[in-house]
Amino acid sequence: MDTNTMRHLRIAAESGEAAAQFNLGVLYDSRIDDNGYAIESHRADAIRWLLAAAEQGLPRAQSRLAELYADGPNASGNYVNACVWFLLATASSRGIYRDHARSGYERAATRLTPAQLTKAKRLAGLWRARSRETPLLSEG
């Protein structure tokens, strides 16, 4: 069901608003709209919108995206991605959100080889360096 609220949320997400992208990603992941109706979605839709918000530096999107990667199909290839996003969320979150990201990282890291763990840390470091060079347009 495509409610008016969903349409507005999609428009805001498509215009680049990180919070709207995050919320749309969460809705697609839950497969239920704001009125409790089932919506047609795919895991790819949730990842697409969460990734868009995470790349803008929104910590809660980074953490939620990491959770999707850690819990998804073909998880062996996605644990590296999960660790990258958990590391980024840990660095940019506060309080309980930081603790949640840290514990997610610790769980996912146990599934990685030392080489994969090194790769995840390197990718997170590269992302941080790139984001410092290119100031974010919106902090979300």
N, C-alpha and C positions, 0 to 999 in steps of 0.2 A: 504494500500500500504506500503510495506516495503522498504524504500529507503536505499541507502548506508549509509547516515547520521544516519538514525534510527538504522541500524545495529551496527554502530560504537558506538553510544550512548548506546545501550543496552549492548554491550561488556564492556564498561567503567563502566556502572551501576552495572553489575554483578560482576565486579572486586572490587567493594566497593567504587568507587569514589562518594562522596556525591553530588557534583554539577551535575554529570551525572544522578544520581538517582533522584534528584530534577527535572531536565529538563525532564526526561522521565515521571515522575509523572505528570508534568504539561501538557505534550503532550497527555498523556492518558486521563487526565481530560478534555482537550479541544477537543479531538477526531480528531485533525487535525495535520498533520505532518508539517515539516518545509517548504514544497512546497505548502501547502494549500490543500493537498489531505486528504480526510477522511481516518482515520485509524480505524481498528476494535479494540475496547477496552471496558473494563468494569470498573466500578467505583472501583472495587477491585484492578485492576491493578494500578490505580492512587494512591490509598491509600497505597498499598504495597510499591511502590517506594518512595513516599513522607515520609512514616514512616521510611524507611531505612535511608533516608537522615536526617530526624528529629532526629532520635536516635543517629546520629553522631554529633548532636549539631548545624546543619545548621539552623540559625534563620528563613530564608525565607521559608524553608521547614516546620518548626514547625508552622509558621503562616498559610501557605497554607493548611496544613493538618488539622489544627483547623477549617479553613473555610469549608473544606469538611465535617468534622464531624458536624459542626453547621448547614449546609444546607442540610444534607443528609436525606435519609429515616430513619424512626425509630429514629427521632431526639431526642426524650426524653431520650433515653439511651446514645446518643452521645453527648449531651450537656456537660456532665461531662468530656468526652475526649476532647471536644473542649476547655473547660476552662483550662484543664491541659496544652494543647499545646499552647494556647494563653498566659498563665502565663509564660511558659518557653520562648516563643518568646519575650515577653515583657522584661524579665530579660536579654536576650542576644542581643537584637536589639538596634539600635540607631536611633535618629531623627524621621523622618516620619514613618519609619517601626515600631518603638516602639509605636508611637501614634496609628498606624493602629492596632497593636496587642492588645493594651490596650482597644481601642474602641470595637474590636471584643470580647474581654473578657467581657466587660461591657454588651454588647448585649446578649451574651450567658448566662451570670450569672443571668440575669433577669428571665430566664426560669427554674432555679434550686431552689430546696428547700434549706433551711439553711443546712440541713444534706448533701445534694449533693454538695453544695458549699464547705463545710468543707472537704468532701472527695476529691474534685478536688484539693484543696490547699495542702492537705496531700500528694496526689499522685505526685504533682509537686515537693514538697519538697523532697520526697523520690527519685525521678528521679535525682534531682540536687545533692543530697548526693551521690548517686550511681555513677554519672558521674564524681564527684570529686575524688572518690576512684579509678576509672578505667580511667586513662588518655586516651583521644581520640587519635586514631592513625592518623586521619586527621581532621583538623579543618574546611575544606571546605571553 
